[in-house]
Amino acid sequence: MSVITLLVADDHSVVRLGLTSILNSVSTFKVVAEASSGREAVELYQQFRPDVCFLDITMPELDGIDACREILKFDEDARIIMMTIHLDEKYLNEVLEAGAYGYMLKSSGKDEIIENIHRVLNNERVFSKAVSDMITTSFLQRNRKSDDPKPLSRLTRREKEILKYIVDGKTNQEIAEILSISPRTVETHRSNLMQKMGVKNIAALVKKALAENLI
């Protein structure tokens, strides 16, 4: 089995050491670079081209979101997961807009971190459970308060269901099992959602759903 190379960037050495230790404890993972600033993270990515990057949002010289943008200018296929203490929709929107593949809290457990590394390498967007719960709660609150039914009226009941699970970070297979439908049907609904909302990828779909109060 090939080794998955990783970069860890955080200006707090204790946090960086902790995450690096977790990752290096997995036989198929190898942390090839550590950075203490956003600028250093960009330079080390260009040098090592790791499979997955973990970037803290708040770092000196260049914050994690701007570092994410710089890395993606260099390599549009870079897999970047933002690690943060901030359970905040504003940051989530900025992270999605920057093009990161994930938004995870630093309190995330080892199993969740390992699983999400494999998922982003499978071209999936990932969120910590607490982040998914925040999005779901916000979705319910906004729907109760909204006086304008038009945005939701564009989507069918099934599409609304599937959109919620997409935001929760579920795979096609997982959604199919939950709803007792085929993965192909889920993929069709995903395509219809992106077409109706005028977007070309899942990150843009989640961002637009947030912006239009659909979630």
N, C-alpha and C positions, 0 to 999 in steps of 0.2 A: 504494500500500500504506500502511495506517495506521501511525502510529508507536506503539510500545509504550512506555509510560511506566514508570519504575522508581524505587524508593527504595533507597538503600544506607545501612545503619546499622552502624557499627563504631567503637569508641572509639580505635582505632589509626589515626591519620591516613594513614600510609603504606599500610596495607591498604585503607583506604577509597578512597584515591586510585587505587591499582592496579586495584581492581575497577571503579571508575567509569570509568577510562580504557579498560578492556576493553569495557565495555558501550557507551560512547559511540563506540567505533570501528566499531560496527555501524550502518549507515545507518538501519535501522528501529527502533533503540532510542534512548531519551533518558532520562538520569538527571535527574529533575526535583527531587530533594531528597536531601540527605545529612544524616545524624544521627550524633552522637558519643555518644549515650546512648539507653537504651530509652525514657525519657520523651519525649525529643525526637522519636524515631521515631514514637511514637503521635501526637503533636501534628502532625507533618508529614504523616503519612498522612491525618489528618482534614482537613488543608488542601488537599492535592494529589490525594488519591484515586488513587494510581498503580496501574497494572495488576498489577505484581509488586513485592514487597518482599524485600530480602535483609537478614536480621537476624543479627548476631553473637549467640552465646549469652551470653557473659560481657561485660556492659556495666554502667556505673555507673547509679545512680538506680533503674533498672528493668532487670532482665536480659532477654535476648532472648525467653525463654520466656514470662515474664509480659507483656512487650510484645506478643507474639503474641496472647495471650489478650485483652488490652485492645483491640487492633485488631479482632479478630474479634467482640468485643462491639459495637463501633461498626459493623462491616460484616462480616456472616457470610460473604460471598462473597469476602473478601480472599484473594489468592494470596500466601502467605508461604513463602519458602525460608530455612531456617536455615543459616547459614554458620559453620563452626567448625573448630578444630584437633583437636577431641575425637573420636576413633574409639572410641566408648563406647556400649554397649547401654543403660545407665541413661539417658544423655542422649537417645538415640534414642527410648526409651519415653516420656520426658517431652515430647519434641517432638511425637510422634504424638498423645499425649493432649491437648496444647494445641491441636491442630487445624492445624498447619502442613502445607503441601503437599509439602515436601521437606526433606532433610537432606543437606547437601553439605559436603565438606571444602574448606578454603581452598586446598588444593593442586590443586584441580580445574582442568583445562585450559579454554581459551577455548571450544573446540568443545562440550565437555560442558556448560558453563554456558549457552551459547546454545541448545543443543538442549533443555535442561531448562526454560528459560523458556517455550519454545513448548509443551512438554508440560504444564506446570502450567496454562497458559491453555486447554489441551484437557482440563482436569479430571483430569489424571493425577498420581499421587504419584511423586516422583523421589528417587533416592538416588545419591550418588557410587558409582563402581564399587567403591572400597575398602569402602564401607559395605555394599553388596550382598554382597561377598566375606566380610565379617565375619559377616553374618547367615547366609550359607550354611554357613560353617565351624561356627558355633555350632549350627546345625540338625543337622549331621552328628555333632558331638560329643555333643549331648544325646540323640540317638537311640541312639548306641552305649551311653551310660551308663544310659539309662532302663530301669527294671525294670517299669514300668507301661505296657502296650500300649494301654490304653483310649482315651486321647485320639486317637491315630492311627487306631484301629480304626473310628472314626466316618466316616473319609474313604476313598474309593476310591483305588486306585493312581493313576488319572488326576488325581483332585482334588489329591492330594499333589504331583504333578508341577506342576500348574498353580499351586497355592499358592506353590510355590518360585519360579516365574517371576514371579508377581505381586509377591512381596517383592523380587525382583531389579529391579522397575520396568519389566518388559516390557509392551508394549501388547498388546491382543487380537490385532492383526494379526501382531505379532512371535511371540507364543506359537503362533498358528495355523501360521505358517511352520515353526517349530521342530518342532512335533509332527505336521505334515502333516494338520491338520484345519481345518475352516472357522472363521472368526472368530465366526460365530453359535454354533457348538458351544462355543467358549471362553467366550463370554458366558453360555451356559447353565450351564457349570461354575462360573463366578464367582457366579452367582445361587444355585446350589445350595450353594456354600461359605458364602456369607453367611447363607443360611437355616439350614444345619446348625449354624453357630456363633453364631447369634442376633445378628447385627450388620446395620447398614443401609448401610454404606459401606466402601470399600476401606481407608481409614485405620484404622477400627475392626477390620477383618479382620486387618490386619497386627499391630496391637497385641495382639489376643486370641491370635493364633497364637504370638507371642512369649511371652505370659504362660502359655500352656498347653504350652510347649515343643514346639510343632508345627514350629517353624523354628529 
